[in-house]
Amino acid sequence: MCGRFVSSSSATRIAEFFGASFDAEPLAPSYNVAPTNEVYAVVADSSGDRQLTTYRWGLVPSWAKDVKIGSRMINARAETLADKPAFRSLFRKHRILVPMDGFYEWRAATAPVGARAVKQPMFIRRTDGLPLAVAGLWAVWRDPGADPDTPWLHTCTVVTTSANSAIAPVHDRMPVVLADEAWERWLDPTFSDVDALQAMLVPAPNELFTMHPVGTAVNNVRNKGRELIDPTPDPALQPDDGRLL
């Protein structure tokens, strides 16, 4: 799953990168975006005009009785988007791109018998430093008992697929990262060819990514600073081996 990511680029940079307009209140940079946080997302209208806006991370379907369901719907498996009731209609017309400057996954750790094994957080980003264009879905929700004038809550989920061979040693899933030539079709709300859309949801090439181990401070969602992505020695390597993954 994708449960934490980095959003450090300015709204201006993100909007320029995706060819989108932006007229909302900018979000503060975060090196530890967590579920229920507000995140940037790129959406397009039927004419193809793109807008950078904000959504709450954790999908709350329109039919949900309680907003708490969003904490359990931060990811959507690519393999079941066309069939799962919560995602089926959204897959056809409510698609977005979630810009990320990188994301975290936790590699399983080993420990001597009787000792506590601590998972090793890994920071994964593009080798060229550009933002990742991650496939997502969006929905709007309002408490059934709320006043009709109550604003709708805009929420989103991140689409995941099986990991490529570079990321598989760390985790068996990864976000779906779309190449720029796929953005127009993915964002087009009038395009609903499920087979064509499904064909986009594949692992990105190994060479797109680089990764390195980081400190366990990222485990605490209250920590948001730039130091979270600083490399740390990898306990999986021998002491005399200076390599980073």
C-alpha positions in Angstrom: 0.0 0.0 0.0 1.0 3.7 -0.2 0.4 5.1 3.2 2.8 8.1 3.4 4.3 10.4 0.8 6.2 13.6 0.3 4.6 16.8 -1.1 7.3 19.5 -1.0 7.0 21.2 -4.3 5.2 24.6 -4.5 1.7 24.8 -6.0 3.2 27.0 -8.7 5.8 24.4 -9.7 3.2 21.6 -9.7 0.7 23.5 -11.7 3.4 24.4 -14.3 4.6 20.8 -14.5 1.1 19.5 -15.2 -0.1 22.4 -17.3 -2.8 23.3 -14.9 -4.2 26.4 -13.4 -4.3 27.0 -9.6 -6.3 29.5 -7.6 -6.7 27.9 -4.2 -4.9 28.4 -0.9 -1.5 26.7 -1.1 -0.7 23.8 1.2 2.3 23.9 3.4 5.2 21.6 2.3 5.1 18.2 4.0 7.6 15.5 4.0 5.2 13.1 5.7 1.8 13.3 4.1 -0.6 11.0 6.0 -4.2 9.8 5.5 -6.8 12.4 6.1 -4.3 15.2 5.2 -5.2 17.6 2.5 -3.3 16.9 -0.7 -2.8 18.4 -4.2 -4.5 16.8 -7.1 -4.9 17.5 -10.8 -8.3 17.3 -12.4 -9.6 18.1 -15.9 -12.9 19.1 -17.4 -14.5 17.9 -20.6 -12.6 20.5 -22.6 -9.3 19.2 -21.3 -8.5 22.2 -19.1 -6.6 21.1 -16.1 -6.8 22.5 -12.6 -4.7 21.9 -9.5 -6.9 21.7 -6.5 -6.9 20.0 -3.0 -8.6 16.9 -1.7 -8.7 15.1 1.6 -6.7 11.8 1.3 -9.0 8.9 2.1 -12.0 8.3 -0.2 -15.4 8.8 1.3 -18.0 7.5 -1.2 -21.1 9.6 -1.7 -23.3 6.8 -0.2 -21.1 6.5 3.0 -22.9 7.1 6.3 -19.8 8.3 8.1 -16.6 10.1 7.1 -14.5 7.6 9.1 -14.6 5.2 6.2 -12.1 7.4 4.4 -9.3 6.1 6.7 -9.8 2.6 5.3 -9.9 3.8 1.7 -6.6 5.6 1.1 -5.6 3.1 -1.6 -7.6 1.4 -4.4 -6.2 -1.8 -6.0 -5.9 -1.4 -9.8 -7.0 -5.0 -10.4 -10.5 -4.4 -8.9 -11.3 -0.8 -9.9 -13.8 -1.9 -12.6 -15.7 -4.2 -10.3 -15.6 -3.0 -6.7 -18.8 -1.0 -5.9 -16.9 1.8 -4.1 -14.7 2.5 -7.1 -16.6 1.3 -10.2 -18.4 4.5 -11.2 -15.5 6.7 -10.1 -13.1 4.7 -12.3 -15.2 5.7 -15.3 -15.5 9.4 -14.7 -13.8 10.7 -11.5 -10.1 10.3 -12.2 -7.3 12.5 -11.0 -3.5 12.7 -10.7 -1.9 13.0 -7.3 1.5 14.7 -7.5 4.1 13.3 -5.2 7.7 14.2 -4.7 8.3 10.7 -3.5 6.7 8.1 -1.2 7.7 5.8 1.7 7.5 2.1 2.0 8.7 -0.1 5.0 11.0 -3.0 4.3 10.5 -6.0 6.6 13.4 -6.4 9.1 15.0 -9.4 10.7 16.2 -9.6 14.3 17.9 -12.1 16.5 15.6 -14.5 18.3 13.9 -12.7 21.2 14.7 -9.3 19.8 12.1 -6.9 18.3 12.3 -6.5 14.5 11.8 -2.9 13.4 10.8 -2.3 9.8 13.1 -0.1 7.8 11.5 3.0 6.2 12.6 3.6 2.6 12.2 6.8 0.6 11.4 6.3 -3.0 11.5 9.0 -5.7 12.1 9.7 -9.3 15.8 9.6 -10.4 15.4 12.9 -12.2 13.8 14.7 -9.2 10.6 15.5 -11.0 7.1 15.0 -9.4 5.5 11.6 -9.7 2.1 11.6 -11.5 0.2 9.1 -9.4 -3.2 7.8 -10.6 -6.1 8.5 -8.3 -9.9 8.6 -8.0 -12.1 11.3 -6.3 -15.5 11.6 -4.8 -17.7 14.1 -3.0 -19.6 13.5 0.3 -21.8 15.3 2.7 -23.2 14.0 6.0 -26.7 12.7 5.3 -27.9 14.7 8.3 -26.2 17.9 7.4 -27.9 21.1 6.3 -28.3 21.5 2.5 -26.0 24.5 2.6 -23.1 22.4 4.1 -20.2 22.3 1.7 -19.3 19.0 0.1 -16.2 17.2 1.3 -13.9 16.4 -1.6 -11.8 13.2 -1.0 -9.5 11.0 -3.0 -7.7 7.6 -3.1 -4.4 6.5 -4.6 -4.4 3.7 -7.1 -1.9 0.9 -6.5 -0.6 -2.0 -8.5 1.9 -4.8 -8.1 5.5 -3.7 -7.4 8.1 -3.7 -10.2 11.3 -5.7 -9.5 13.2 -2.7 -8.1 10.6 -2.0 -5.4 9.4 -5.6 -4.8 12.2 -6.4 -2.2 10.7 -3.6 -0.1 7.0 -4.0 -0.7 4.7 -6.0 -3.0 2.6 -3.0 -4.0 3.4 0.5 -5.4 1.4 3.5 -6.6 0.5 3.6 -10.3 2.7 6.3 -11.8 1.5 7.5 -15.2 3.8 8.7 -18.0 2.9 12.2 -19.3 1.5 10.7 -22.6 -1.2 9.0 -20.5 -2.3 12.0 -18.5 -4.8 13.4 -21.1 -6.8 10.2 -21.4 -6.6 9.4 -17.7 -8.0 12.8 -16.8 -10.6 13.1 -19.5 -14.0 12.6 -17.7 -15.7 11.8 -21.0 -13.4 8.8 -21.7 -14.8 5.7 -20.1 -13.3 2.8 -22.0 -12.6 0.5 -19.1 -10.2 -1.8 -20.9 -8.1 1.1 -22.2 -8.0 2.7 -18.7 -7.1 -0.6 -17.1 -4.2 -1.1 -19.5 -2.6 2.1 -18.1 -2.5 0.7 -14.6 0.8 -1.2 -14.7 4.1 -0.9 -12.7 6.3 1.9 -13.8 9.8 1.0 -15.2 12.5 0.2 -12.7 14.8 3.0 -14.0 12.3 5.7 -13.0 13.0 5.2 -9.3 15.8 5.6 -6.8 15.5 4.8 -3.1 17.4 5.0 0.1 16.8 4.2 3.8 15.7 7.0 6.1 15.3 7.3 9.9 12.3 6.0 11.8 11.1 9.5 12.7 8.9 9.2 9.7 6.8 6.7 11.6 5.3 9.5 13.6 2.8 11.5 11.5 3.5 14.6 13.5 7.0 14.9 12.0 6.8 16.8 8.7 10.3 18.2 8.2 12.8 18.0 5.4 15.2 15.9 7.5 12.8 12.9 7.2 14.2 12.1 3.7 17.9 12.4 4.7 19.7 9.1 4.0 20.6 6.9 7.0 22.9 3.9 7.1 21.2 0.7 5.9 21.3 -2.0 8.5 20.9 -4.6 5.8 24.3 -3.8 4.4 27.7 -4.9 5.9 29.5 -2.3 8.0 32.2 -1.9 5.4 29.8 -1.6 2.5 29.1 2.1 1.9 26.4 1.5 -0.7 22.9 2.9 -0.5 20.0 1.1 -2.2 
